Every structure is written in structure tokens, then in C-alpha cells.
Amino acid sequence: MKKAEDFFSADEKEQIRQAVARAESRSAGEIVPMVVDQSGHYIQFALTGAIFFTFFVAVIWMTVQPRVTAPQILLIEFFTFWVAFFLIQRVNLIWSWLVPEALKDRVVRRRAEEAFYSNRLHETREKSGVLILLSLMEHRVQILADAGIHQRVPPETWETLVQQIASGVKEGHPFEALRGAIEACGQLLAEHFPRRPDDTDELSNQLRVGE
């Protein structure tokens, strides 16, 4: 799996910046796209999985080799545990199977909320900030809109955009999906928050990248 830093090429990052600039040029809104490696660490699930796998290997080994000594079993368990722990952390398929889907949803939502405030989207003049977060390891997309937008745009609209981005990423077209979502956000903001003569670009248009 690609890291967040390499998920989009340099040219795609520049095109994303330009898409944000175009979208914001028509409205008083602010759009912040962000991609992160993962929203949580979930070490407890890696530990639990490694422990169960180690126990399973020890039982199998003692069944096949009934004369194995206690020091031998301890040595086997030690190496089995660390190999299993290493693989679970790095093989996305194993990791994804261990972590409950509901927990992934909650963790990504929390990461999006933290990013919303750390990027000062709550400080926009008309409460018209929008965060688009891609969390790679969890395979989740989260869109958060500030209070001013919630009063005018129904939640179903954002859910549709989330599904469009998620489908695009799954099909191998994350750049096109994100750019399309930015353009759609720009249209919504232009409709509900038309640009004023004294509007300024309050936040950077760059794609944010996190670990």
C-alpha cells in the first residue's frame, strides 16, 4: 500500500491545489483536502492477534512433537510472537480483518475532527469550511462541513460525495475522485455562499499530507 506522501504525484498535488483555488474563487468557502497513512494505531489488535497465533503454533508443535522441552517451547513462542506481530502490523489484509469496522469508522471520524480544528476550518468568517479526509489504511473517506454549511446542505449530499471518492479510490482513480469531489464542493459553496467583494483566501489550498 502506498504511503500518504506518495499517494498522489507531484503533478496531481499541484492539480489538486489548483482545483481548490478554482472552487474557492467562486464562493466564500474554504476547502481543505487531506490524505493520511492511517487514523489510528490499533496496537492492541496486533498484540492480541500475535498472542492467539503464538498459542495456536505452540499447541500444534506440542501435538506433533510431544517430547519438546519447556525451554524449546518458550523459544518457539518468542520467535513466533514477534514474527506474527511484525506481519500483522505490515500486512494490511490481516490487520483489516482483526480491527472491527465500527472502530475504524469512529477512529477516522475522530481524526477528521482533529484535522478540522488543527487546520482552523472552524475559524472561517461564514462558518463555511469543508474538510475532505482520505485515511488509507482504514480505506475510509470522511467529509466534515462547518455549522454554516450544515444549515443549508443536507447530510445526504456529503454521503454521496464520500461514496464517490471511496469508489474512485477502490477502482484505482483516487486523483480523479478527489478532484471531482473538490469541484462538487465548490459548486455547493458557490450556491450557498457566493463570493463577496471583500473575500480573501483564508487558508492554504495545498493538499495536506499526514502520517
Z-matrix of the N, CA and C atoms (Angstrom, degrees):
N
C 1 1.463
C 2 1.525 1 109.95
N 3 1.325 2 115.56 1 135.84
C 4 1.460 3 120.29 2 179.49
C 5 1.522 4 111.06 3 -68.57
N 6 1.333 5 114.70 4 147.48
C 7 1.455 6 120.09 5 173.01
C 8 1.527 7 109.30 6 -78.52
N 9 1.325 8 114.81 7 160.21
C 10 1.464 9 119.74 8 -178.42
C 11 1.529 10 111.38 9 -58.62
N 12 1.331 11 116.29 10 -38.19
C 13 1.468 12 120.36 11 -177.75
C 14 1.520 13 111.73 12 -61.68
N 15 1.337 14 116.94 13 -31.75
C 16 1.465 15 121.42 14 -176.46
C 17 1.526 16 112.80 15 -106.39
N 18 1.328 17 117.58 16 5.01
C 19 1.457 18 120.11 17 -174.81
C 20 1.521 19 111.43 18 -65.51
N 21 1.334 20 116.04 19 -35.29
C 22 1.458 21 121.59 20 174.58
C 23 1.520 22 108.92 21 -118.15
N 24 1.331 23 116.65 22 141.97
C 25 1.463 24 120.55 23 177.84
C 26 1.524 25 109.98 24 -72.04
N 27 1.324 26 115.94 25 168.46
C 28 1.463 27 120.41 26 179.11
C 29 1.525 28 110.94 27 -59.96
N 30 1.333 29 116.11 28 -39.90
C 31 1.468 30 119.44 29 178.96
C 32 1.524 31 110.91 30 -66.70
N 33 1.334 32 117.29 31 -39.95
C 34 1.464 33 119.95 32 178.99
C 35 1.526 34 111.38 33 -66.17
N 36 1.332 35 116.36 34 -38.36
C 37 1.466 36 119.63 35 177.23
C 38 1.529 37 111.04 36 -61.74
N 39 1.318 38 116.09 37 -39.58
C 40 1.464 39 119.64 38 178.65
C 41 1.528 40 110.34 39 -67.73
N 42 1.329 41 117.16 40 -39.56
C 43 1.458 42 119.63 41 178.29
C 44 1.532 43 111.54 42 -67.25
N 45 1.323 44 116.72 43 -33.08
C 46 1.465 45 120.36 44 175.33
C 47 1.522 46 109.78 45 -65.80
N 48 1.329 47 116.41 46 -42.57
C 49 1.471 48 119.92 47 177.55
C 50 1.518 49 110.33 48 -59.99
N 51 1.316 50 116.80 49 -43.67
C 52 1.456 51 120.23 50 179.46
C 53 1.534 52 111.55 51 -65.70
N 54 1.339 53 116.83 52 -37.13
C 55 1.462 54 120.41 53 178.46
C 56 1.524 55 110.63 54 -64.09
N 57 1.336 56 116.74 55 -40.44
C 58 1.460 57 120.19 56 177.17
C 59 1.525 58 110.36 57 -64.49
N 60 1.323 59 116.48 58 -43.17
C 61 1.471 60 120.43 59 -179.95
C 62 1.521 61 111.08 60 -61.92
N 63 1.325 62 117.27 61 -42.28
C 64 1.470 63 120.33 62 179.13
C 65 1.529 64 110.51 63 -65.65
N 66 1.331 65 116.03 64 -43.64
C 67 1.467 66 119.60 65 -178.76
C 68 1.523 67 110.76 66 -62.54
N 69 1.321 68 117.14 67 -40.82
C 70 1.460 69 120.70 68 -177.81
C 71 1.529 70 112.53 69 -76.73
N 72 1.329 71 116.54 70 -20.62
C 73 1.470 72 119.23 71 -178.27
C 74 1.525 73 111.80 72 -69.16
N 75 1.336 74 116.91 73 -16.38
C 76 1.463 75 120.83 74 -177.59
C 77 1.525 76 112.66 75 -101.81
N 78 1.342 77 116.69 76 0.01
C 79 1.467 78 117.95 77 -174.05
C 80 1.527 79 110.66 78 -148.78
N 81 1.332 80 114.13 79 178.42
C 82 1.461 81 121.01 80 175.10
C 83 1.523 82 111.05 81 -97.78
N 84 1.317 83 117.06 82 14.54
C 85 1.460 84 121.46 83 -178.10
C 86 1.519 85 112.80 84 -89.96
N 87 1.332 86 114.83 85 167.25
C 88 1.456 87 122.15 86 175.93
C 89 1.526 88 108.14 87 -129.77
N 90 1.325 89 116.31 88 130.42
C 91 1.466 90 121.86 89 -178.22
C 92 1.528 91 108.75 90 -118.28
N 93 1.327 92 116.62 91 129.52
C 94 1.462 93 121.78 92 177.89
C 95 1.526 94 108.85 93 -122.78
N 96 1.346 95 118.28 94 108.28
C 97 1.466 96 120.74 95 173.41
C 98 1.532 97 109.16 96 -87.87
N 99 1.324 98 116.44 97 143.71
C 100 1.473 99 120.65 98 -176.32
C 101 1.521 100 109.81 99 -147.65
N 102 1.324 101 116.88 100 140.72
C 103 1.461 102 122.00 101 174.67
C 104 1.526 103 108.17 102 -129.71
N 105 1.344 104 116.29 103 134.53
C 106 1.463 105 121.51 104 -178.44
C 107 1.523 106 109.24 105 -130.24
N 108 1.339 107 116.27 106 154.01
C 109 1.457 108 120.77 107 177.69
C 110 1.521 109 110.73 108 -62.19
N 111 1.318 110 116.00 109 -49.68
C 112 1.463 111 121.53 110 178.83
C 113 1.519 112 108.63 111 -159.73
N 114 1.314 113 115.79 112 158.09
C 115 1.460 114 120.46 113 -177.92
C 116 1.519 115 112.61 114 -96.65
N 117 1.325 116 117.80 115 -16.85
C 118 1.462 117 121.87 116 178.56
C 119 1.509 118 110.02 117 -144.34
N 120 1.329 119 115.52 118 172.89
C 121 1.472 120 119.77 119 -177.69
C 122 1.529 121 112.18 120 -107.04
N 123 1.308 122 118.92 121 -34.16
C 124 1.459 123 123.21 122 172.30
C 125 1.525 124 113.70 123 56.53
N 126 1.318 125 117.18 124 34.66
C 127 1.465 126 119.41 125 -175.83
C 128 1.521 127 111.91 126 -61.28
N 129 1.346 128 116.77 127 -28.27
C 130 1.465 129 119.27 128 -179.12
C 131 1.524 130 111.91 129 -62.65
N 132 1.342 131 116.96 130 -31.03
C 133 1.461 132 119.54 131 179.99
C 134 1.528 133 110.82 132 -77.18
N 135 1.332 134 116.57 133 -35.09
C 136 1.463 135 119.70 134 175.22
C 137 1.523 136 110.55 135 -64.72
N 138 1.328 137 116.76 136 -41.31
C 139 1.461 138 121.23 137 178.36
C 140 1.528 139 111.17 138 -64.76
N 141 1.321 140 116.75 139 -46.31
C 142 1.461 141 120.88 140 -179.63
C 143 1.521 142 111.53 141 -62.09
N 144 1.325 143 116.28 142 -45.07
C 145 1.460 144 120.21 143 178.73
C 146 1.515 145 111.87 144 -62.19
N 147 1.332 146 116.73 145 -41.48
C 148 1.472 147 120.79 146 179.65
C 149 1.523 148 111.07 147 -65.78
N 150 1.331 149 117.13 148 -38.99
C 151 1.468 150 121.12 149 179.32
C 152 1.531 151 110.89 150 -63.93
N 153 1.334 152 116.44 151 -46.54
C 154 1.459 153 119.63 152 -179.50
C 155 1.525 154 111.45 153 -64.89
N 156 1.321 155 116.55 154 -40.33
C 157 1.466 156 119.92 155 179.27
C 158 1.524 157 110.41 156 -65.65
N 159 1.329 158 117.22 157 -40.74
C 160 1.460 159 121.63 158 178.29
C 161 1.529 160 110.76 159 -61.60
N 162 1.330 161 116.55 160 -44.36
C 163 1.464 162 121.04 161 178.34
C 164 1.528 163 110.75 162 -61.16
N 165 1.324 164 116.69 163 -43.03
C 166 1.460 165 121.60 164 -179.97
C 167 1.528 166 110.91 165 -61.96
N 168 1.331 167 116.73 166 -45.12
C 169 1.470 168 121.10 167 179.56
C 170 1.522 169 110.64 168 -63.86
N 171 1.336 170 117.79 169 -40.07
C 172 1.469 171 121.26 170 179.91
C 173 1.526 172 111.34 171 -63.51
N 174 1.339 173 116.48 172 -41.45
C 175 1.463 174 120.16 173 179.06
C 176 1.523 175 110.78 174 -64.47
N 177 1.327 176 116.43 175 -45.14
C 178 1.462 177 121.09 176 178.99
C 179 1.524 178 110.22 177 -61.16
N 180 1.327 179 115.51 178 -44.29
C 181 1.474 180 119.45 179 -177.51
C 182 1.528 181 111.05 180 -63.71
N 183 1.331 182 117.73 181 -42.23
C 184 1.464 183 120.75 182 -179.45
C 185 1.530 184 111.53 183 -69.76
N 186 1.338 185 116.10 184 -26.59
C 187 1.464 186 119.43 185 176.66
C 188 1.518 187 110.70 186 -72.99
N 189 1.330 188 116.34 187 -41.71
C 190 1.466 189 120.96 188 -179.23
C 191 1.522 190 111.17 189 -76.02
N 192 1.333 191 116.73 190 -37.55
C 193 1.470 192 122.42 191 -178.37
C 194 1.540 193 109.03 192 -121.68
N 195 1.324 194 118.21 193 79.05
C 196 1.467 195 120.66 194 -175.57
C 197 1.525 196 114.17 195 -63.18
N 198 1.322 197 118.37 196 -18.59
C 199 1.468 198 120.84 197 -178.44
C 200 1.532 199 112.62 198 -93.65
N 201 1.296 200 117.69 199 10.55
C 202 1.457 201 120.32 200 179.78
C 203 1.519 202 109.80 201 -63.37
N 204 1.320 203 116.54 202 141.75
C 205 1.460 204 121.01 203 -177.57
C 206 1.530 205 110.72 204 -89.13
N 207 1.336 206 115.64 205 163.02
C 208 1.463 207 120.64 206 179.45
C 209 1.525 208 112.26 207 -59.83
N 210 1.342 209 119.59 208 -44.88
C 211 1.478 210 118.79 209 177.26
C 212 1.524 211 112.95 210 -59.63
N 213 1.342 212 115.91 211 -37.00
C 214 1.465 213 119.06 212 178.81
C 215 1.531 214 110.96 213 -65.44
N 216 1.336 215 115.27 214 -43.06
C 217 1.468 216 119.29 215 178.74
C 218 1.520 217 110.64 216 -61.91
N 219 1.324 218 117.04 217 -43.15
C 220 1.465 219 120.64 218 179.36
C 221 1.521 220 111.08 219 -61.50
N 222 1.332 221 116.03 220 -40.55
C 223 1.472 222 119.59 221 179.44
C 224 1.525 223 110.80 222 -66.15
N 225 1.331 224 116.20 223 -42.41
C 226 1.467 225 120.48 224 178.53
C 227 1.529 226 110.49 225 -62.67
N 228 1.341 227 115.61 226 -44.27
C 229 1.466 228 119.52 227 -179.92
C 230 1.522 229 111.67 228 -63.78
N 231 1.321 230 117.13 229 -38.72
C 232 1.463 231 121.04 230 -179.50
C 233 1.527 232 110.90 231 -60.76
N 234 1.332 233 116.00 232 -51.27
C 235 1.467 234 118.96 233 -178.21
C 236 1.532 235 111.50 234 -69.97
N 237 1.344 236 116.71 235 -37.07
C 238 1.464 237 119.67 236 179.22
C 239 1.524 238 111.06 237 -63.03
N 240 1.334 239 116.07 238 -42.77
C 241 1.461 240 119.79 239 -179.09
C 242 1.518 241 111.28 240 -59.96
N 243 1.327 242 117.67 241 -48.75
C 244 1.460 243 119.77 242 -175.28
C 245 1.529 244 112.12 243 -70.65
N 246 1.335 245 116.92 244 -34.06
C 247 1.461 246 119.36 245 176.01
C 248 1.531 247 109.64 246 -65.88
N 249 1.339 248 117.14 247 -45.34
C 250 1.464 249 121.13 248 179.64
C 251 1.516 250 111.03 249 -63.59
N 252 1.328 251 116.98 250 -43.80
C 253 1.462 252 121.02 251 179.92
C 254 1.530 253 110.73 252 -61.37
N 255 1.337 254 116.51 253 -42.63
C 256 1.463 255 121.40 254 178.90
C 257 1.528 256 111.08 255 -62.41
N 258 1.342 257 116.52 256 -45.36
C 259 1.456 258 119.87 257 -177.29
C 260 1.524 259 112.01 258 -67.68
N 261 1.333 260 116.72 259 -42.02
C 262 1.468 261 119.89 260 -178.53
C 263 1.519 262 110.93 261 -61.27
N 264 1.327 263 116.28 262 -39.46
C 265 1.462 264 119.47 263 -179.69
C 266 1.515 265 113.06 264 -68.88
N 267 1.333 266 116.60 265 -27.35
C 268 1.463 267 119.38 266 -171.99
C 269 1.520 268 115.25 267 -109.25
N 270 1.319 269 117.77 268 -16.83
C 271 1.469 270 120.71 269 177.53
C 272 1.520 271 107.91 270 -97.88
N 273 1.303 272 116.13 271 108.68
C 274 1.461 273 121.51 272 -171.97
C 275 1.521 274 112.91 273 -60.43
N 276 1.339 275 117.56 274 -35.13
C 277 1.459 276 120.86 275 -177.98
C 278 1.532 277 110.65 276 -63.84
N 279 1.340 278 117.35 277 -42.95
C 280 1.471 279 120.87 278 179.18
C 281 1.515 280 109.67 279 -67.37
N 282 1.305 281 115.96 280 -47.23
C 283 1.476 282 121.10 281 -178.68
C 284 1.521 283 110.90 282 -59.36
N 285 1.327 284 116.51 283 -44.48
C 286 1.453 285 120.96 284 -176.87
C 287 1.525 286 111.11 285 -64.99
N 288 1.327 287 116.93 286 -33.45
C 289 1.458 288 121.10 287 179.99
C 290 1.529 289 111.35 288 -69.86
N 291 1.323 290 117.60 289 -32.60
C 292 1.459 291 121.98 290 -176.43
C 293 1.527 292 113.08 291 -78.20
N 294 1.323 293 117.25 292 -34.83
C 295 1.469 294 120.74 293 -174.34
C 296 1.528 295 110.29 294 -87.80
N 297 1.331 296 118.57 295 126.47
C 298 1.473 297 121.18 296 179.80
C 299 1.527 298 111.91 297 -61.19
N 300 1.316 299 115.37 298 142.61
C 301 1.460 300 120.57 299 -178.56
C 302 1.532 301 111.60 300 -62.09
N 303 1.326 302 116.14 301 -38.25
C 304 1.472 303 119.28 302 -179.57
C 305 1.520 304 111.06 303 -63.59
N 306 1.332 305 116.90 304 -35.81
C 307 1.467 306 120.12 305 178.58
C 308 1.522 307 110.28 306 -67.76
N 309 1.320 308 117.34 307 -40.17
C 310 1.464 309 120.02 308 177.21
C 311 1.527 310 110.26 309 -58.60
N 312 1.335 311 115.75 310 -43.80
C 313 1.469 312 119.97 311 179.50
C 314 1.532 313 110.64 312 -58.63
N 315 1.337 314 116.38 313 -46.85
C 316 1.471 315 119.96 314 -177.31
C 317 1.514 316 111.81 315 -66.56
N 318 1.319 317 116.90 316 -40.82
C 319 1.467 318 120.31 317 -177.36
C 320 1.528 319 111.04 318 -68.00
N 321 1.324 320 116.72 319 -41.61
C 322 1.473 321 119.95 320 179.08
C 323 1.522 322 110.37 321 -66.69
N 324 1.320 323 116.15 322 -39.29
C 325 1.471 324 119.62 323 176.53
C 326 1.521 325 110.96 324 -60.56
N 327 1.325 326 116.63 325 -43.69
C 328 1.466 327 120.42 326 179.15
C 329 1.528 328 111.13 327 -64.44
N 330 1.336 329 116.76 328 -40.95
C 331 1.464 330 119.78 329 178.65
C 332 1.525 331 110.66 330 -63.54
N 333 1.327 332 116.48 331 -38.61
C 334 1.462 333 120.29 332 178.38
C 335 1.528 334 110.78 333 -65.06
N 336 1.318 335 116.77 334 -40.94
C 337 1.468 336 119.99 335 178.44
C 338 1.524 337 111.00 336 -63.50
N 339 1.332 338 116.51 337 -41.67
C 340 1.460 339 119.88 338 177.62
C 341 1.527 340 110.96 339 -62.77
N 342 1.332 341 116.27 340 -43.08
C 343 1.461 342 120.67 341 179.72
C 344 1.525 343 111.45 342 -65.86
N 345 1.323 344 116.29 343 -35.76
C 346 1.461 345 120.84 344 179.36
C 347 1.531 346 110.46 345 -58.42
N 348 1.321 347 115.75 346 -45.90
C 349 1.465 348 119.63 347 -178.28
C 350 1.528 349 112.19 348 -78.80
N 351 1.315 350 117.37 349 -37.83
C 352 1.471 351 118.84 350 -179.43
C 353 1.522 352 112.02 351 -66.75
N 354 1.331 353 117.09 352 -26.64
C 355 1.468 354 121.35 353 177.11
C 356 1.526 355 112.83 354 -92.23
N 357 1.351 356 116.17 355 7.15
C 358 1.465 357 123.49 356 172.92
C 359 1.522 358 113.25 357 63.75
N 360 1.321 359 116.55 358 28.57
C 361 1.455 360 119.24 359 178.48
C 362 1.523 361 112.07 360 -69.41
N 363 1.314 362 116.87 361 -21.33
C 364 1.468 363 120.40 362 178.41
C 365 1.524 364 112.71 363 -77.98
N 366 1.341 365 116.30 364 -5.16
C 367 1.456 366 120.49 365 -176.75
C 368 1.521 367 113.13 366 -100.34
N 369 1.329 368 118.46 367 2.96
C 370 1.463 369 119.60 368 -179.60
C 371 1.523 370 110.38 369 -65.09
N 372 1.304 371 116.55 370 149.89
C 373 1.454 372 122.40 371 -170.85
C 374 1.519 373 113.26 372 -59.02
N 375 1.329 374 116.48 373 -41.14
C 376 1.461 375 120.09 374 -176.15
C 377 1.527 376 112.66 375 -106.14
N 378 1.335 377 116.22 376 17.11
C 379 1.469 378 120.08 377 -178.53
C 380 1.528 379 110.18 378 53.38
N 381 1.323 380 115.38 379 47.51
C 382 1.461 381 121.24 380 -174.29
C 383 1.530 382 111.75 381 -123.05
N 384 1.329 383 116.05 382 37.91
C 385 1.464 384 120.04 383 178.85
C 386 1.525 385 111.44 384 -90.67
N 387 1.336 386 115.74 385 146.23
C 388 1.465 387 121.92 386 179.29
C 389 1.524 388 108.86 387 -132.58
N 390 1.334 389 115.90 388 128.50
C 391 1.463 390 121.72 389 175.02
C 392 1.525 391 108.94 390 -108.22
N 393 1.331 392 116.31 391 132.63
C 394 1.466 393 122.10 392 173.97
C 395 1.526 394 106.95 393 -117.62
N 396 1.325 395 116.88 394 111.27
C 397 1.469 396 121.83 395 -175.36
C 398 1.526 397 110.97 396 -113.20
N 399 1.335 398 115.70 397 128.33
C 400 1.457 399 122.46 398 171.54
C 401 1.525 400 107.79 399 -108.73
N 402 1.322 401 117.28 400 118.82
C 403 1.458 402 122.27 401 178.32
C 404 1.529 403 107.60 402 -109.31
N 405 1.326 404 116.38 403 109.14
C 406 1.460 405 120.93 404 -164.91
C 407 1.521 406 114.02 405 -70.31
N 408 1.312 407 118.15 406 -49.33
C 409 1.454 408 119.10 407 -174.67
C 410 1.527 409 112.12 408 -64.88
N 411 1.323 410 116.16 409 -36.55
C 412 1.464 411 119.67 410 179.09
C 413 1.526 412 113.40 411 -80.30
N 414 1.336 413 116.76 412 -11.04
C 415 1.463 414 121.30 413 -175.44
C 416 1.531 415 110.01 414 56.15
N 417 1.315 416 115.30 415 49.74
C 418 1.452 417 120.99 416 -177.76
C 419 1.523 418 110.50 417 -127.22
N 420 1.332 419 115.11 418 148.77
C 421 1.464 420 122.91 419 173.09
C 422 1.517 421 106.99 420 -123.79
N 423 1.316 422 116.46 421 135.42
C 424 1.468 423 120.73 422 179.04
C 425 1.521 424 108.81 423 -132.47
N 426 1.317 425 116.73 424 131.37
C 427 1.463 426 122.05 425 174.59
C 428 1.523 427 108.03 426 -117.97
N 429 1.324 428 115.95 427 125.99
C 430 1.457 429 121.35 428 176.87
C 431 1.523 430 108.90 429 -119.08
N 432 1.313 431 115.87 430 131.83
C 433 1.469 432 121.44 431 177.74
C 434 1.520 433 109.08 432 -120.13
N 435 1.322 434 116.72 433 146.01
C 436 1.464 435 121.08 434 -176.68
C 437 1.535 436 111.29 435 -73.78
N 438 1.331 437 114.83 436 174.03
C 439 1.470 438 121.69 437 -171.90
C 440 1.516 439 113.02 438 -58.08
N 441 1.335 440 117.25 439 -40.07
C 442 1.460 441 119.84 440 -178.36
C 443 1.516 442 112.34 441 -61.13
N 444 1.327 443 117.46 442 -35.64
C 445 1.462 444 121.04 443 -179.59
C 446 1.524 445 110.40 444 -75.67
N 447 1.331 446 117.03 445 -38.87
C 448 1.461 447 120.85 446 -178.92
C 449 1.525 448 112.06 447 -58.65
N 450 1.319 449 116.95 448 -27.77
C 451 1.456 450 120.67 449 -179.64
C 452 1.529 451 112.07 450 -73.66
N 453 1.325 452 116.41 451 -16.11
C 454 1.466 453 119.23 452 -173.03
C 455 1.529 454 114.24 453 -123.11
N 456 1.319 455 117.35 454 -22.97
C 457 1.473 456 121.03 455 -177.99
C 458 1.521 457 109.13 456 -115.68
N 459 1.338 458 118.53 457 124.69
C 460 1.471 459 120.85 458 -178.15
C 461 1.528 460 111.85 459 -68.99
N 462 1.332 461 117.57 460 151.23
C 463 1.471 462 121.55 461 -179.73
C 464 1.528 463 113.09 462 -57.57
N 465 1.338 464 116.98 463 -31.15
C 466 1.461 465 120.11 464 -178.70
C 467 1.528 466 112.22 465 -59.69
N 468 1.323 467 115.74 466 -30.16
C 469 1.471 468 119.77 467 179.26
C 470 1.515 469 110.57 468 -63.38
N 471 1.335 470 116.33 469 -44.22
C 472 1.465 471 120.39 470 -179.63
C 473 1.524 472 110.90 471 -70.03
N 474 1.323 473 116.54 472 -36.28
C 475 1.464 474 120.20 473 178.54
C 476 1.529 475 110.80 474 -62.58
N 477 1.328 476 115.87 475 -37.88
C 478 1.462 477 119.94 476 177.76
C 479 1.524 478 110.76 477 -64.60
N 480 1.324 479 116.63 478 -43.63
C 481 1.465 480 120.40 479 178.25
C 482 1.523 481 111.48 480 -63.75
N 483 1.326 482 116.66 481 -39.74
C 484 1.473 483 120.74 482 177.89
C 485 1.528 484 110.03 483 -59.23
N 486 1.329 485 116.40 484 -45.72
C 487 1.461 486 120.50 485 -179.73
C 488 1.521 487 111.56 486 -64.78
N 489 1.316 488 116.80 487 -36.44
C 490 1.469 489 119.99 488 179.31
C 491 1.522 490 110.96 489 -65.75
N 492 1.334 491 116.91 490 -42.55
C 493 1.465 492 119.98 491 178.56
C 494 1.520 493 110.08 492 -66.27
N 495 1.349 494 116.60 493 -47.16
C 496 1.459 495 120.81 494 -178.61
C 497 1.535 496 111.27 495 -59.04
N 498 1.317 497 116.71 496 -40.58
C 499 1.464 498 120.43 497 178.70
C 500 1.519 499 111.18 498 -66.24
N 501 1.334 500 115.76 499 -41.00
C 502 1.459 501 119.57 500 178.67
C 503 1.516 502 112.45 501 -63.45
N 504 1.336 503 117.16 502 -40.80
C 505 1.472 504 121.20 503 178.00
C 506 1.523 505 109.71 504 -64.77
N 507 1.319 506 116.62 505 -44.88
C 508 1.464 507 121.20 506 -178.90
C 509 1.524 508 111.49 507 -62.06
N 510 1.324 509 116.44 508 -35.36
C 511 1.467 510 120.99 509 -178.82
C 512 1.520 511 112.82 510 -84.58
N 513 1.331 512 116.84 511 -0.39
C 514 1.457 513 120.36 512 177.24
C 515 1.512 514 115.02 513 89.23
N 516 1.349 515 116.98 514 20.01
C 517 1.460 516 120.98 515 179.26
C 518 1.535 517 110.63 516 -126.90
N 519 1.311 518 117.97 517 57.59
C 520 1.472 519 119.74 518 -176.40
C 521 1.519 520 113.74 519 -65.07
N 522 1.336 521 117.40 520 -37.17
C 523 1.462 522 120.08 521 -178.65
C 524 1.521 523 110.79 522 -63.50
N 525 1.326 524 116.43 523 -48.97
C 526 1.463 525 120.14 524 -179.20
C 527 1.525 526 110.63 525 -63.00
N 528 1.333 527 116.16 526 -37.99
C 529 1.466 528 119.86 527 -179.35
C 530 1.523 529 111.18 528 -66.31
N 531 1.337 530 116.72 529 -44.92
C 532 1.466 531 119.97 530 -179.67
C 533 1.522 532 110.98 531 -67.21
N 534 1.311 533 116.84 532 -43.48
C 535 1.468 534 119.68 533 179.21
C 536 1.526 535 110.79 534 -61.59
N 537 1.332 536 116.97 535 -41.21
C 538 1.452 537 120.11 536 177.98
C 539 1.519 538 112.39 537 -63.65
N 540 1.339 539 116.92 538 -38.00
C 541 1.462 540 120.65 539 178.22
C 542 1.523 541 111.00 540 -66.97
N 543 1.323 542 116.74 541 -38.35
C 544 1.469 543 120.71 542 177.88
C 545 1.523 544 110.06 543 -63.13
N 546 1.331 545 116.09 544 -43.27
C 547 1.468 546 119.84 545 179.17
C 548 1.534 547 110.77 546 -64.41
N 549 1.341 548 116.14 547 -38.58
C 550 1.470 549 119.62 548 178.64
C 551 1.525 550 110.86 549 -66.38
N 552 1.320 551 116.59 550 -39.71
C 553 1.467 552 120.50 551 176.33
C 554 1.521 553 110.73 552 -62.75
N 555 1.327 554 115.55 553 -39.19
C 556 1.458 555 119.92 554 178.99
C 557 1.517 556 111.72 555 -61.77
N 558 1.333 557 116.39 556 -40.13
C 559 1.466 558 119.96 557 178.55
C 560 1.522 559 111.77 558 -66.05
N 561 1.338 560 116.41 559 -41.08
C 562 1.462 561 120.43 560 178.19
C 563 1.524 562 111.13 561 -63.93
N 564 1.321 563 115.71 562 -44.45
C 565 1.463 564 119.56 563 -179.37
C 566 1.526 565 111.25 564 -66.38
N 567 1.336 566 116.55 565 -39.04
C 568 1.464 567 119.57 566 179.03
C 569 1.525 568 111.09 567 -64.13
N 570 1.335 569 115.88 568 -33.91
C 571 1.466 570 119.95 569 179.90
C 572 1.521 571 111.68 570 -71.26
N 573 1.318 572 116.77 571 -42.40
C 574 1.470 573 120.66 572 -173.45
C 575 1.532 574 113.75 573 -99.65
N 576 1.328 575 116.34 574 -21.41
C 577 1.466 576 120.31 575 -179.46
C 578 1.528 577 109.51 576 -134.82
N 579 1.323 578 117.56 577 68.06
C 580 1.479 579 120.09 578 -178.74
C 581 1.516 580 111.19 579 -58.20
N 582 1.308 581 114.46 580 148.31
C 583 1.461 582 120.38 581 -176.72
C 584 1.531 583 111.04 582 -66.49
N 585 1.324 584 115.48 583 139.65
C 586 1.461 585 121.96 584 177.14
C 587 1.525 586 109.74 585 -100.36
N 588 1.332 587 116.49 586 159.37
C 589 1.475 588 119.24 587 -179.90
C 590 1.532 589 113.04 588 -59.63
N 591 1.329 590 117.49 589 -30.29
C 592 1.460 591 119.94 590 -176.76
C 593 1.525 592 113.23 591 -99.21
N 594 1.344 593 117.03 592 13.18
C 595 1.467 594 119.72 593 179.98
C 596 1.528 595 110.99 594 -66.46
N 597 1.313 596 115.34 595 143.26
C 598 1.464 597 121.91 596 175.33
C 599 1.523 598 108.82 597 -128.25
N 600 1.325 599 115.49 598 158.39
C 601 1.464 600 120.55 599 176.89
C 602 1.526 601 107.48 600 -78.21
N 603 1.323 602 116.70 601 104.71
C 604 1.459 603 121.05 602 -172.56
C 605 1.522 604 114.07 603 -79.42
N 606 1.339 605 117.78 604 -27.07
C 607 1.461 606 122.18 605 -177.26
C 608 1.523 607 111.08 606 -131.11
N 609 1.310 608 115.46 607 157.95
C 610 1.472 609 120.52 608 178.58
C 611 1.526 610 110.09 609 -63.69
N 612 1.322 611 115.27 610 148.81
C 613 1.466 612 120.52 611 179.91
C 614 1.521 613 112.69 612 -93.41
N 615 1.324 614 118.33 613 0.77
C 616 1.437 615 122.81 614 -176.08
C 617 1.538 616 112.11 615 -69.34
N 618 1.321 617 116.62 616 148.94
C 619 1.456 618 121.97 617 170.59
C 620 1.532 619 108.27 618 -67.89
N 621 1.332 620 116.03 619 126.84
C 622 1.475 621 119.84 620 176.00
C 623 1.524 622 108.96 621 -85.18
N 624 1.313 623 116.48 622 137.51
C 625 1.456 624 122.45 623 179.60
C 626 1.523 625 108.90 624 -123.92
N 627 1.338 626 116.54 625 128.45
C 628 1.452 627 120.43 626 179.91
C 629 1.515 628 110.93 627 -131.50
N 630 1.325 629 115.92 628 165.60
C 631 1.461 630 120.86 629 179.99
C 632 1.534 631 109.92 630 -79.45
